[in-house]
């Protein structure tokens, strides 16, 4: 089957280079287009992204960004955000949801928990969803 529809781009902003490379590889195998960035290049990457998909953020990057301004700028782009955390508590989930995080997943990322969270987040896109979801 030849599918010319562009897959949604997953922007990955994690502080750990090994984790970032691992996520890029595994998400690539799942059929996603993946771009790596950090908290400094993230807003520019989101602004330049022609195939909006989803943002995957690590809690360390998220904590450095949420300064009362970055969280509102993230929400302004209108793409779903999946936050990876070490310990998923009600307080963490509540504060993440308050700044527009779509889904919170707990590390280690066992099984397909991240893929499932991304696919669910992509169905919640404000524009009615992407044209194509990798299967």
Secondary structure, DSSP 8 states (H G I E B T S, - for coil): ----S---EEEEE-S-HHHHHHHHHHHHHTT-EEEEE-TTTHHHHHHH-SS--EEEEEHHHHHHHTTTTHHHHHHHT--EEEEEESS--HHHHHHHHHTT--EEEESS--TTHHHHHHHHHHTT-TTS--S----
